[in-house]
Amino acid sequence: MPIRPENKDRYPKDWPEIRKRILERAKNRCEFCGVENHTFRENYDGRKPTYIVLTIAHLDHTPENCDPDNLRALCQACHLEYDREHHEQTKWQIIERERDKNQMFLFKEYEPKKEKKRERNNRK
């Protein structure tokens, strides 16, 4: 999974080297299902084949914990399945954060209009 911009600072500076070591340990295969990196996987539901790109999963979902025992090289399908419960738990936090951000935006939009009205009243 790509690193979200808001989480980028949580990864160590040597993340590319850590990632490379985990891929080498996994022999460039998904450590759950065994599919090889940079190959195509057939989809049996009629969709075109999926190009496999291994990503590194943090088993405890903590980017700061880069202990090799906490990291696994996973294909997109296995990584998404592994993270499913965590995504379900955190999606509400994201929704609420976005809602709060939108409310602040609306409030900020409201304030200048209020100020303009005051300015017009002061001119009279």
LOGUBA-474656 format. One line per field, with one value per residue (C-alpha): x, y, z; residue in three letters. Coordinates in Angstrom, 2 decimals. Layout:
px = [X ...]
py = [Y ...]
pz = [Z ...]
r = [ALA ...]
This chain:
px = [0.00 1.38 2.45 -0.16 1.29 0.11 2.04 5.27 7.06 6.29 8.60 12.36 14.74 16.14 12.69 13.78 16.60 14.27 11.75 14.47 15.60 12.02 11.51 14.81 13.77 10.49 12.35 10.26 7.02 3.96 4.59 0.93 -0.12 3.25 2.49 5.64 6.30 5.87 3.79 0.14 -2.55 -5.57 -8.92 -11.66 -14.52 -13.95 -11.82 -8.45 -5.42 -4.01 -0.40 1.22 3.27 4.39 4.09 5.36 2.71 3.18 1.46 0.70 -0.28 2.40 4.78 7.36 7.73 10.08 11.25 11.55 9.24 6.53 6.93 5.66 5.93 2.36 0.54 -2.29 -5.01 -3.38 -2.44 -5.99 -7.44 -4.98 -5.80 -9.59 -10.50 -8.05 -9.48 -13.00 -11.96 -10.13 -12.50 -14.80 -11.90 -11.10 -14.75 -15.04 -11.75 -12.95 -16.33 -14.64 -12.37 -15.40 -17.20 -14.19 -14.14 -17.82 -17.29 -14.37 -16.50 -19.25 -17.03 -15.95 -19.57 -20.40 -17.52 -18.63 -22.10 -20.62 -18.49 -21.56 -23.42 -20.50 -20.48 -24.08]
py = [0.00 3.41 5.52 8.17 11.69 12.28 9.16 9.79 11.26 8.12 5.99 5.83 7.49 4.08 2.70 1.89 -0.34 -2.01 -2.67 -4.19 -6.54 -7.75 -8.42 -10.35 -12.39 -13.22 -14.18 -11.56 -13.47 -12.69 -14.18 -15.21 -16.62 -17.03 -15.03 -13.61 -9.87 -8.05 -10.81 -11.02 -12.86 -14.19 -12.95 -15.54 -13.04 -11.95 -8.88 -8.43 -9.89 -7.95 -6.78 -7.81 -5.29 -6.44 -3.97 -4.19 -4.67 -3.71 -6.54 -4.25 -1.35 0.86 2.39 3.20 -0.51 -1.72 -4.87 -7.56 -9.82 -7.15 -6.78 -8.98 -8.67 -8.97 -8.73 -6.21 -8.80 -10.26 -6.83 -5.54 -8.67 -8.47 -4.77 -5.16 -5.10 -2.26 -0.22 -0.82 0.43 3.52 4.60 6.29 8.28 9.48 10.29 12.31 14.13 15.06 16.15 18.38 19.82 20.58 22.21 24.43 25.31 26.22 28.30 30.12 30.78 32.16 34.58 36.85 37.29 38.36 40.84 42.30 42.89 44.76 46.89 47.87 48.80 50.94 52.90 54.09]
pz = [0.00 -0.79 2.17 2.89 2.91 6.50 7.62 5.69 8.74 10.73 8.57 9.19 6.76 5.76 4.81 1.20 2.54 5.09 2.32 0.12 2.93 3.54 -0.18 -0.26 2.79 1.04 -2.14 -3.96 -3.26 -1.18 2.26 2.56 -0.83 -2.59 -5.76 -7.39 -7.50 -10.86 -12.46 -13.47 -11.51 -13.39 -12.11 -12.28 -12.33 -15.91 -15.17 -16.83 -14.99 -12.03 -12.06 -8.77 -6.81 -3.38 -0.53 3.02 5.70 9.35 11.20 14.16 11.84 13.41 10.82 13.50 14.35 11.62 13.40 10.70 12.74 12.36 8.58 5.73 1.96 0.69 -2.63 -2.95 -2.29 0.83 2.20 1.78 3.36 6.28 6.84 6.38 10.09 10.81 7.91 9.23 12.68 11.41 8.62 11.14 12.54 9.01 8.27 11.48 10.83 7.33 8.68 11.26 8.58 6.39 9.30 9.94 6.24 6.32 9.44 7.82 4.75 6.94 8.86 5.94 4.86 8.40 8.36 5.03 6.41 9.41 7.07 5.06 8.25 9.42 6.15 6.60]
r = [MET PRO ILE ARG PRO GLU ASN LYS ASP ARG TYR PRO LYS ASP TRP PRO GLU ILE ARG LYS ARG ILE LEU GLU ARG ALA LYS ASN ARG CYS GLU PHE CYS GLY VAL GLU ASN HIS THR PHE ARG GLU ASN TYR ASP GLY ARG LYS PRO THR TYR ILE VAL LEU THR ILE ALA HIS LEU ASP HIS THR PRO GLU ASN CYS ASP PRO ASP ASN LEU ARG ALA LEU CYS GLN ALA CYS HIS LEU GLU TYR ASP ARG GLU HIS HIS GLU GLN THR LYS TRP GLN ILE ILE GLU ARG GLU ARG ASP LYS ASN GLN MET PHE LEU PHE LYS GLU TYR GLU PRO LYS LYS GLU LYS LYS ARG GLU ARG ASN ASN ARG LYS]
